[in-house]
Amino acid sequence: MPMNAINLRRLTPDDIPLLADWMVTVPLWQRYNLRADQAAAQFETALRRGDILQVADLPEAPACGFAWGMIGGAFGRSVYLRLIGVRPDLAGHGVGAALLDNLEQIAAGVSSDLFLLVSDFNSDAQRFYRRQGYEHIGSIPAYVLPDVNELIFWKRLR
Ligand SMILES: CC(C)(COP(=O)(O)OP(=O)(O)OC[C@H]1O[C@@H](n2cnc3c(N)ncnc32)[C@H](O)[C@@H]1OP(=O)(O)O)[C@@H](O)C(=O)NCCC(=O)NCCS
């Protein structure tokens, strides 16, 4: 996939149903029992609050990826990457990396660091974040699901 085929832009209300529809097909989020109506409500709240919400389009696939950062979402001080995702049939083509680079550039304007949580079993995403310069700095046992530890990843942006 040529990098210039990926268009990055701010999320608009029209994107929300599209995103919510494919999010419920992602195995990771199925394990967290995500429903489309919940996903849509979370995006609407985030949009109203002024969170960082970026979307990726490919020529034949509008809104095929997104990144959501909460300003001050980590310790009232740093940006917290709440969620990032790419439509499953388009994973592994650089859309996620482009979204994360873009979110980091925006976040660097308001925060010196970025924090995120990743499930202990999600080794693909852990590799993705490590390659993007994130370090595993701690873990929260059974934080969201009783049988899953959430790993804290951190990157200094500036
Ligand atoms: C993790 C994710 C955002 C990466 O975006 P992407 O566009 O697939 O990633 P890129 O093409 O930029 O980078 C490729 C790397 O992403 C990771 N990756 C690829 N497919 C993946 C998948 N289905 N699930 C998780 N990670 C994946 C791998 O580390 C891959 O590196 P590899 O080639 O060494 O295996 C995306 O795959 C995804 O949405 N996964 C499901 C949801 C998720 O795990 N979100 C992150 C935790 S909240």
The ligand as a Gaussian input file, in Angstrom:
#p B3LYP/6-31G(d) Opt

LIG

0 1
 C       -2.701000      -2.686000      15.993000
 C       -3.196000      -1.958000      14.726000
 C       -3.759000      -0.587000      15.106000
 C       -1.976000      -1.761000      13.823000
 O       -2.400000      -1.128000      12.624000
 P       -1.947000      -1.755000      11.202000
 O       -2.343000      -0.830000      10.136000
 O       -2.420000      -3.153000      11.144000
 O       -0.353000      -1.754000      11.446000
 P        0.826000      -1.398000      10.450000
 O        0.573000      -2.011000       9.125000
 O        1.131000       0.033000      10.526000
 O        1.998000      -2.174000      11.207000
 C        2.056000      -3.588000      11.128000
 C        2.145000      -4.168000      12.527000
 O        0.914000      -4.043000      13.194000
 C        0.679000      -5.216000      13.972000
 N       -0.520000      -5.888000      13.435000
 C       -0.793000      -6.283000      12.199000
 N       -2.008000      -6.868000      12.126000
 C       -2.499000      -6.827000      13.371000
 C       -3.707000      -7.255000      13.952000
 N       -4.669000      -7.860000      13.245000
 N       -3.893000      -7.025000      15.267000
 C       -2.940000      -6.408000      16.013000
 N       -1.758000      -5.988000      15.487000
 C       -1.549000      -6.185000      14.194000
 C        1.881000      -6.096000      13.846000
 O        2.804000      -5.777000      14.876000
 C        2.422000      -5.661000      12.508000
 O        3.785000      -5.890000      12.448000
 P        4.372000      -7.233000      11.758000
 O        4.304000      -6.954000      10.284000
 O        5.730000      -7.318000      12.308000
 O        3.484000      -8.372000      12.150000
 C       -4.270000      -2.768000      13.951000
 O       -3.717000      -3.972000      13.472000
 C       -5.523000      -3.085000      14.735000
 O       -6.475000      -2.333000      14.695000
 N       -5.569000      -4.212000      15.452000
 C       -6.741000      -4.622000      16.186000
 C       -7.069000      -3.675000      17.338000
 C       -5.872000      -3.482000      18.235000
 O       -5.148000      -4.402000      18.583000
 N       -5.659000      -2.206000      18.638000
 C       -4.547000      -1.831000      19.493000
 C       -4.824000      -2.047000      20.912000
 S       -6.067000      -0.903000      21.506000

